[in-house]
Amino acid sequence: MTHHTFETDISGGSADEIVRIARTGIGDELRSVVYFTPSDFDLLYVRQDLYEYPDEAREAKSELIDMETVGFAEVPVRNGLEAVEHANGIGEYFFTIRVHGDGFVVRKIVDDVGVVLTTDSMDVAAFRDAATAIERLLSE
């Protein structure tokens, strides 16, 4: 993907690494990988069988990312919930999984950037590994 001109501040190397992490962790069930900020997004990967044209994929993901950017506003609430529930063992927030009839949407936010993965139905355990690796990369 390093030949791509990005709308966000992500580098080609980081984009490639995020896709590599997602493809390794999720496998063939991975549908798409989107890097986003509060104001823009880049479609880093789309499985070839999903959209005929790149503009079609970007338009479809635009609606999804519009919804997922609310995650930036949720940070104080999630942090507050962790503090309130800490004594009861809820722990810190890691990532969001949205379950749909034929797949999942996984969102990981670190500071002012995030990554959304879309997948076919699969074992949920792979998401933790992918989200943890993406968090390490975004935190660098």
C-alpha positions as semicolon CSV with decimal commas, in nm:
position;residue;x (nm);y (nm);z (nm)
1;M;0,000;0,000;0,000
2;T;0,299;0,235;0,017
3;H;0,212;0,371;-0,331
4;H;-0,116;0,508;-0,195
5;T;-0,161;0,878;-0,114
6;F;-0,314;0,895;0,231
7;E;-0,580;1,138;0,356
8;T;-0,463;1,101;0,716
9;D;-0,115;1,134;0,863
10;I;-0,038;0,761;0,847
11;S;0,288;0,660;0,680
12;G;0,305;0,393;0,413
13;G;0,513;0,173;0,642
14;S;0,261;0,195;0,927
15;A;-0,027;0,128;0,686
16;D;0,148;-0,183;0,557
17;E;0,221;-0,300;0,912
18;I;-0,141;-0,258;1,023
19;V;-0,261;-0,460;0,724
20;R;0,004;-0,727;0,792
21;I;-0,105;-0,752;1,157
22;A;-0,473;-0,779;1,061
23;R;-0,414;-1,033;0,781
24;T;-0,192;-1,246;1,005
25;G;-0,428;-1,235;1,302
26;I;-0,762;-1,261;1,122
27;G;-0,670;-1,455;0,807
28;D;-0,898;-1,499;0,507
29;E;-1,203;-1,383;0,702
30;L;-1,067;-1,026;0,700
31;R;-1,288;-0,806;0,483
32;S;-1,137;-0,460;0,531
33;V;-0,894;-0,248;0,731
34;V;-0,959;0,122;0,784
35;Y;-0,730;0,371;0,963
36;F;-0,916;0,679;1,087
37;T;-0,886;1,003;1,279
38;P;-1,168;1,226;1,407
39;S;-1,172;1,407;1,071
40;D;-1,069;1,160;0,797
41;F;-0,993;0,798;0,710
42;D;-0,788;0,579;0,480
43;L;-0,901;0,247;0,345
44;L;-0,586;0,037;0,387
45;Y;-0,719;-0,299;0,270
46;V;-1,034;-0,437;0,107
47;R;-1,076;-0,801;0,015
48;Q;-1,096;-0,827;-0,363
49;D;-1,434;-1,002;-0,378
50;L;-1,624;-0,724;-0,201
51;Y;-1,626;-0,417;-0,426
52;E;-1,578;-0,371;-0,797
53;Y;-1,431;-0,020;-0,772
54;P;-1,218;0,157;-0,507
55;D;-1,459;0,454;-0,493
56;E;-1,745;0,215;-0,417
57;A;-1,550;0,068;-0,123
58;R;-1,456;0,412;0,011
59;E;-1,817;0,531;-0,006
60;A;-1,940;0,222;0,180
61;K;-1,674;0,255;0,450
62;S;-1,742;0,627;0,486
63;E;-2,076;0,554;0,650
64;L;-1,919;0,299;0,883
65;I;-1,639;0,535;0,988
66;D;-1,883;0,821;1,046
67;M;-2,042;0,598;1,308
68;E;-1,714;0,467;1,454
69;T;-1,566;0,813;1,515
70;V;-1,802;0,843;1,814
71;G;-1,539;0,627;1,984
72;F;-1,322;0,936;2,029
73;A;-1,599;1,106;2,228
74;E;-1,652;0,789;2,435
75;V;-1,299;0,792;2,584
76;P;-1,391;0,989;2,900
77;V;-1,694;0,764;2,958
78;R;-1,490;0,445;2,911
79;N;-1,217;0,576;3,142
80;G;-1,477;0,676;3,400
81;L;-1,641;0,334;3,381
82;E;-1,305;0,170;3,438
83;A;-1,247;0,381;3,750
84;V;-1,596;0,316;3,889
85;E;-1,595;-0,054;3,809
86;H;-1,227;-0,118;3,885
87;A;-1,299;-0,253;4,231
88;N;-1,548;-0,498;4,079
89;G;-1,300;-0,634;3,828
90;I;-1,415;-0,484;3,497
91;G;-1,065;-0,354;3,419
92;E;-0,948;-0,124;3,147
93;Y;-1,111;-0,088;2,807
94;F;-0,935;-0,267;2,519
95;F;-1,146;-0,258;2,200
96;T;-1,501;-0,273;2,065
97;I;-1,656;-0,562;1,874
98;R;-1,988;-0,511;1,697
99;V;-2,159;-0,836;1,605
100;H;-2,371;-0,852;1,289
101;G;-2,556;-1,138;1,123
102;D;-2,275;-1,220;0,882
103;G;-1,966;-1,075;1,045
104;F;-1,799;-0,838;1,288
105;V;-1,674;-0,481;1,310
106;V;-1,377;-0,436;1,544
107;R;-1,263;-0,089;1,652
108;K;-0,938;-0,004;1,832
109;I;-0,870;0,359;1,928
110;V;-0,542;0,491;2,070
111;D;-0,532;0,864;2,147
112;D;-0,650;1,043;1,830
113;V;-0,624;0,755;1,579
114;G;-0,814;0,434;1,531
115;V;-0,839;0,122;1,320
116;V;-1,154;-0,059;1,215
117;L;-1,143;-0,418;1,095
118;T;-1,441;-0,583;0,929
119;T;-1,457;-0,960;0,908
120;D;-1,673;-1,253;0,818
121;S;-1,800;-1,459;1,111
122;M;-1,513;-1,615;1,304
123;D;-1,369;-1,702;1,645
124;V;-1,364;-1,392;1,866
125;A;-1,027;-1,481;2,028
126;A;-0,834;-1,369;1,716
127;F;-0,961;-1,013;1,766
128;R;-0,777;-0,972;2,096
129;D;-0,446;-1,066;1,935
130;A;-0,498;-0,833;1,639
131;A;-0,622;-0,541;1,855
132;T;-0,329;-0,578;2,096
133;A;-0,075;-0,577;1,814
134;I;-0,243;-0,276;1,650
135;E;-0,240;-0,093;1,984
136;R;0,135;-0,148;2,015
137;L;0,189;-0,006;1,667
138;L;-0,039;0,295;1,718
139;S;0,124;0,373;2,053
140;E;0,476;0,402;1,905
